[in-house]
């Protein structure tokens, strides 16, 4: 058993919290028995069997997270185009048959003669596209587009393909569940994206394209810096804006931030993406619900809040997911605090998603987190 004190990320920074979680889930993906705990705001990874030194840990995580450049992007794009064409042809013919107002028997004959061949062609094109994704993409999880801004129809199609993936690709399905929620009743409208998607094309920053680049370009030294520091952002571009320091409002800075492009930590962003699968989106009362988040009266763009706990015992990602779902994270009562303490939680942090600027210059940031609850024992210490 080895305890790795991660001296880079901090639990009072959303990027630091997600990076530590990402390291945990990546280790579990590699079949390593591991747990994560927090010494105050410092993450500690406990590995029961596996790497025993920082070098071994970094090497294993880099190997797990590394992706090879795609040499078949054109093949995937063509397969998707042909699938969409087959889908449109099927829907168009179905509507034409409906518009004929045929008798029931005649309609059945028409569907059998005209629709079944188109349906078979569509099924074949879907299989070709699915195989192209599984074998040729940098990573199937980042093939939806540049950003989480596609139509509900396109997102539903992507979800369908992910649902048909093989068990070893369960990670893909879990990430798709965290991307947001489609509305099948409004196929042409934009999908509702997770509030973690803080970039969507503004300022030449793209969410999924940045992740795809990080999958290829992150080197061992990026992972090492993310885990063990120094936590000094010095990488250009490809920021997912998850770092609290990305909150560059004029009120918080002496200089004009418009000409000061923020730098980032590639390794931390790469790890953070893997952690998003612990924050699935789902339908609920009033619309989309996201684990760990609360909307601002239904608004997921500005003013919504995320809360996360910090805990003492080493826990697996499955247990962490349960903690993130606790209603007591949102209650300010003595009873809620006692229940949190009984589970080993010693802090609850909160950050809010905010809109900065307007028009083409609008950006979304996370505010610097603040503790909304601290255990009595932690205060006394």
QUINOR-V162561 format. One record per helix or strand of 2 or more residues. SS is the DSSP state (hx for helix, st for strand). FROM is the first residue (numbers start at 1). LEN is the number of residues. If there is no record, write none. Layout:
ss=<SS & SS>
from=<FROM & FROM>
len=<LEN & LEN>
This chain:
ss=<st & hx & st & st & hx & hx & hx & hx & hx & hx & st & st & hx & hx & hx & hx & hx & hx & hx & st & st & st & st & hx & hx & hx & st & hx & st & st & hx>
from=<2 & 14 & 33 & 42 & 54 & 73 & 104 & 140 & 152 & 167 & 180 & 192 & 202 & 207 & 220 & 244 & 250 & 257 & 266 & 281 & 287 & 293 & 305 & 317 & 327 & 334 & 345 & 359 & 363 & 370 & 376>
len=<9 & 16 & 7 & 8 & 12 & 27 & 33 & 3 & 12 & 13 & 2 & 2 & 3 & 11 & 9 & 3 & 3 & 3 & 13 & 4 & 4 & 2 & 7 & 8 & 4 & 9 & 12 & 3 & 4 & 5 & 5>
